[in-house]
């Protein structure tokens, strides 16, 4: 049976997205002085890339810095809360943000595509 390429890579529906339980990957992370999340991410997965960093004396990690929305999302990606729960938290904490649901959905998808979270 052939799978239609557009079906294989379709975006989740709103209802599907709201039902996901995102869980943070195993990353070292911290809260900076402004209360925002910073996560430490390895630049390369391969031994070659890591060896190259060592050879040229470069840090094999970079720091991903999140804004307020991303920070709230990251803190709540505990594998217990659904995306719908996180949306309610965002709406409560940032009542004046426009299109917060769309921002959340896009951010969750980006985190998943980068393998920062699982669901």
C-alpha positions as CSV (number, residue, x, y, z in Angstrom):
1,X,0.0,0.0,0.0
2,X,1.4,3.4,-1.0
3,X,1.1,6.3,1.4
4,X,0.2,9.6,0.0
5,X,3.2,11.9,0.8
6,X,0.9,14.8,1.8
7,X,-0.9,12.5,4.3
8,X,2.4,11.2,5.7
9,X,3.6,14.7,6.5
10,X,0.3,16.4,7.4
11,X,0.2,18.8,10.3
12,X,-1.9,17.7,13.3
13,X,-5.3,19.0,13.7
14,X,-6.0,21.5,16.5
15,X,-7.7,18.7,18.6
16,X,-4.8,16.4,18.0
17,X,-2.3,19.0,19.0
18,X,-4.2,19.9,22.2
19,X,-4.2,16.2,23.3
20,X,-0.4,15.7,23.1
21,X,1.6,15.3,26.3
22,X,5.0,16.9,25.5
23,X,8.0,15.8,27.5
24,X,11.3,17.5,27.6
25,X,14.3,15.7,26.3
26,X,17.3,15.0,28.5
27,X,18.9,18.4,28.3
28,X,20.7,20.5,30.8
29,X,18.7,23.7,31.3
30,X,18.5,26.6,33.7
31,X,16.6,29.8,34.4
32,X,18.6,33.0,33.8
33,X,18.4,36.2,35.8
34,X,15.5,37.4,33.7
35,X,13.5,34.3,34.5
36,X,13.9,32.9,31.0
37,X,14.9,29.3,30.1
38,X,18.3,28.5,28.6
39,X,19.1,25.0,27.4
40,X,22.4,23.5,26.6
41,X,22.3,21.6,23.2
42,X,25.1,19.5,21.7
43,X,26.1,20.9,18.3
44,X,26.9,17.5,16.8
45,X,25.6,14.0,17.3
46,X,28.6,12.3,15.6
47,X,32.0,11.6,17.1
48,X,33.6,13.3,14.1
49,X,31.9,16.6,14.9
50,X,32.7,16.4,18.6
51,X,36.3,15.5,17.7
52,X,36.5,18.5,15.4
53,X,35.3,20.8,18.2
54,X,37.9,19.4,20.5
55,X,40.6,19.8,17.8
56,X,39.8,23.5,17.2
57,X,39.1,24.1,20.9
58,X,35.4,25.1,20.4
59,X,32.6,24.3,22.8
60,X,30.7,21.3,21.5
61,X,27.5,22.9,22.9
62,X,25.4,25.9,22.2
63,X,22.8,27.6,24.4
64,X,19.3,27.9,23.1
65,X,17.6,30.9,24.8
66,X,13.8,31.1,25.0
67,X,11.5,34.1,25.3
68,X,8.8,34.3,27.9
69,X,6.3,32.1,25.9
70,X,9.0,29.5,25.2
71,X,10.1,29.5,28.8
72,X,6.6,28.9,30.1
73,X,6.1,26.1,27.5
74,X,9.4,24.4,28.4
75,X,8.8,24.5,32.1
76,X,5.4,22.8,31.5
77,X,6.6,20.1,29.1
78,X,6.7,17.5,31.9
79,X,5.0,14.7,30.1
80,X,2.0,15.1,32.4
81,X,0.3,18.2,31.1
82,X,-1.4,18.2,27.7
83,X,-0.8,21.0,25.2
84,X,-4.3,22.1,26.0
85,X,-3.3,22.5,29.7
86,X,-0.2,24.5,28.6
87,X,-2.4,26.7,26.5
88,X,-4.6,27.6,29.5
89,X,-1.5,28.4,31.5
90,X,-0.2,30.7,28.7
91,X,-3.6,32.4,28.4
92,X,-3.7,33.0,32.2
93,X,-0.1,34.3,32.5
94,X,0.0,36.3,29.2
95,X,-3.6,37.5,28.8
96,X,-2.7,40.2,26.3
97,X,-0.7,38.0,23.9
98,X,-2.3,37.7,20.5
99,X,-2.6,34.4,18.7
100,X,-1.1,32.6,21.7
101,X,-2.6,29.3,20.6
102,X,-0.9,29.4,17.1
103,X,2.4,30.5,18.7
104,X,2.2,27.6,21.1
105,X,1.4,25.1,18.3
106,X,4.3,26.3,16.1
107,X,6.7,26.3,19.0
108,X,5.7,22.8,20.1
109,X,6.2,21.6,16.5
110,X,9.6,23.2,16.3
111,X,10.7,21.7,19.6
112,X,9.6,18.3,18.4
113,X,11.3,18.7,15.0
114,X,14.5,19.6,16.8
115,X,14.1,16.5,19.1
116,X,14.0,18.8,22.2
117,X,10.7,17.2,23.3
118,X,8.8,14.0,22.6
119,X,5.0,13.4,22.6
